[in-house]
Amino acid sequence: HVQLVESGGGSVATGGSLSLSCVASGYTNRAEFCMGWFRQVPGKEREGVGTIDSDGITDYAELVKGRFSISEDKAKTTLFLQMNSLKPEDTAMYYCVAGYLSHAYRRCTSDRVASSFGYWGQGTQVTVS
């Protein structure tokens, strides 16, 4: 059973930076999963931020491309989201996610639908003002 625990959220001024972490556990083969980050504002749909596969290949939503960066430690137990040049519209609850790569979902890209990720962390709030 995959478990994801995020940390690092908080409040930051416009133009500032923040780094989120996600400790992942419970899987035996990282290559089976697409991992990434989603965010959600109350009353709005969940929005994909970016993804990373087991080879370290990343993909980002247009809204964050060039400002956000996803990485993973060598042990592949911790996922990171580095957020720079933050804007008020980046304010949201941020979730770490993991989803199996399968016949139906072969690609690990930021446009992969939220429902295809079976594992979610509890979320961490990011507020930009």
C-alpha positions in Angstrom: 0.0 0.0 0.0 1.6 3.2 -1.2 1.7 6.1 1.3 2.6 9.7 0.5 3.3 12.3 3.1 3.8 15.9 2.0 5.5 18.7 3.9 6.9 22.2 3.3 3.8 24.3 2.6 3.3 27.7 4.0 2.9 31.4 3.2 5.2 33.3 0.9 5.2 36.7 -0.8 4.6 37.1 -4.5 7.8 36.4 -6.4 9.1 34.2 -3.6 10.0 30.6 -3.5 8.9 27.5 -1.7 9.9 23.9 -1.7 7.6 21.0 -1.0 8.7 17.4 -0.1 6.8 14.1 -0.4 8.1 11.0 1.4 6.8 7.9 -0.5 6.7 4.4 1.0 5.0 1.1 0.4 6.0 0.3 -3.2 8.6 -2.2 -4.2 9.1 -1.1 -7.8 9.3 2.6 -8.5 9.3 1.9 -12.3 5.6 0.8 -12.0 4.5 4.3 -11.1 4.1 7.8 -12.5 4.4 10.3 -9.7 3.8 14.0 -9.5 1.9 16.9 -8.0 -1.6 18.2 -8.2 -3.2 21.3 -6.7 -6.7 22.3 -5.8 -8.4 25.5 -4.8 -11.8 25.1 -3.0 -14.6 25.0 -5.5 -12.4 24.2 -8.4 -11.2 21.1 -10.1 -8.0 19.5 -9.2 -5.2 20.6 -11.5 -2.1 18.7 -12.6 1.1 20.6 -11.8 3.7 18.2 -13.1 4.9 14.6 -13.2 8.1 12.6 -13.0 8.8 9.0 -14.1 11.3 6.6 -12.7 13.9 7.7 -15.2 13.6 11.3 -13.9 11.8 12.6 -17.0 9.5 15.4 -16.0 6.6 17.2 -17.6 4.9 20.4 -16.4 1.6 22.1 -16.9 1.9 25.3 -19.0 0.9 27.5 -16.0 3.9 26.5 -14.1 6.5 25.7 -16.8 9.7 27.5 -16.2 8.8 28.3 -12.6 8.3 24.9 -11.0 10.7 22.0 -10.9 10.1 18.4 -9.8 12.9 16.1 -8.7 13.5 12.9 -6.8 16.2 11.7 -4.5 18.5 8.9 -5.6 16.8 6.4 -3.3 13.6 7.3 -4.9 11.8 7.7 -1.6 11.3 11.5 -1.6 9.8 13.7 -4.3 10.4 17.4 -4.4 8.5 20.4 -5.9 10.6 23.5 -6.1 8.4 26.5 -6.8 9.9 29.8 -7.8 8.5 33.2 -8.9 5.3 32.3 -7.1 2.1 34.2 -7.9 -1.1 34.6 -5.9 -2.9 32.3 -8.4 -0.5 29.5 -7.2 -2.3 29.5 -3.9 -3.8 26.1 -3.4 -3.6 22.8 -1.5 -0.8 20.8 -3.1 -1.0 17.0 -3.3 1.7 14.5 -4.0 0.3 11.7 -6.2 1.3 8.2 -7.5 -0.4 6.2 -10.2 0.3 2.9 -11.9 1.6 2.9 -15.4 -0.7 0.5 -17.2 -2.2 -0.3 -20.6 -4.8 2.4 -20.1 -2.3 5.0 -18.7 1.0 4.4 -20.3 2.3 8.0 -20.3 3.6 9.9 -17.3 2.6 13.5 -18.3 1.1 16.5 -16.6 -2.2 16.1 -18.5 -2.9 12.7 -17.0 -6.2 12.8 -15.3 -6.5 13.0 -11.6 -8.6 9.9 -11.4 -5.8 7.8 -12.8 -3.7 8.5 -9.7 -4.7 6.0 -7.1 -2.6 7.3 -4.3 -2.7 10.8 -2.8 -1.0 12.5 0.1 -2.9 14.5 2.7 -2.0 17.7 1.0 -0.1 20.8 2.1 -1.3 24.4 1.8 0.6 27.0 -0.2 -0.5 30.6 0.2 1.0 33.4 -2.0 0.1 37.0 -1.2 
